[in-house]
Amino acid sequence: MTRWDRARPGVTYTCGGCGRLIETAKPVFVITLPGLKAFRYRCEVCEGPAPPDLPELVVLIAQPRAIEPPVMFRQLLPLDFRRQSGDR
């Protein structure tokens, strides 16, 4: 399977045809081998021009969640709860 995509940040893309590094957000031709997790990449010079309707790269940055203090369950029960229920 083949498709055009944009080079994502944090991933090193090397063209399998000429060996040049593909910069972030530049068009890259991705070749997926069936049955394997291997990918082959080609630059615009080796594979030809990218389609003009290729969408721009959008990177979403996750906002860190606030750390909440742990809940203390022992405070929910009265100190003498066994004497009130009659259990010993």
C-alpha positions in Angstrom: 0.0 0.0 0.0 1.3 3.4 -0.8 0.3 6.9 0.2 1.5 10.5 0.5 1.9 11.9 4.0 3.7 14.6 5.8 6.9 13.9 7.9 6.0 14.0 11.5 8.2 15.5 14.3 10.2 13.1 16.4 10.6 10.5 13.6 13.6 10.3 11.4 12.7 9.8 7.7 15.4 8.7 5.3 14.6 8.3 1.6 15.2 4.7 0.5 16.1 5.9 -3.0 18.7 8.6 -2.5 19.4 8.4 1.3 18.6 12.1 2.0 16.9 13.1 5.3 13.3 14.3 4.9 12.6 17.3 7.1 9.6 17.7 9.4 6.3 18.7 7.6 7.7 18.0 4.1 5.8 15.5 1.9 6.9 11.9 2.1 5.8 8.9 0.0 5.1 6.0 2.4 5.3 2.4 1.2 3.8 -0.2 3.5 4.8 -3.8 3.0 1.8 -6.1 3.6 2.0 -8.4 6.6 5.0 -6.5 8.0 5.4 -3.4 10.2 8.2 -2.2 7.9 7.8 1.1 6.1 9.8 2.5 3.1 10.0 6.2 2.5 10.7 8.2 -0.6 11.3 11.9 -1.0 9.7 14.2 -3.7 12.9 14.1 -5.8 12.8 10.3 -6.1 9.1 9.7 -6.3 7.9 12.8 -8.1 5.9 15.8 -6.9 3.4 15.4 -4.1 -0.3 15.9 -4.9 -1.3 19.6 -4.5 -4.3 18.7 -2.2 -2.0 17.1 0.5 -3.2 18.6 3.8 -0.8 20.5 6.0 0.7 18.9 9.1 -1.2 19.5 12.3 0.4 18.5 15.6 -1.7 18.4 18.7 0.1 18.9 22.0 -1.6 17.2 25.0 -2.1 19.4 28.0 -0.8 17.9 31.3 -3.4 17.0 33.8 -3.3 18.3 37.3 -2.2 15.9 39.9 -4.9 15.4 42.5 -4.1 14.4 46.1 -5.0 10.8 47.1 -8.4 10.3 48.8 -8.1 9.2 52.4 -10.8 6.5 53.0 -10.1 6.1 56.7 -11.6 9.6 57.3 -14.9 8.5 56.0 -15.6 6.0 58.8 -16.1 7.1 62.5 -13.4 5.9 64.8 -15.7 3.7 66.8 -17.7 2.1 63.9 -17.2 -1.4 65.2 -18.6 -0.6 68.6 -21.7 1.0 67.0 -22.5 -2.0 64.9 -22.0 -4.5 67.8 -19.1 -6.4 66.1 -16.0 -7.3 68.0 
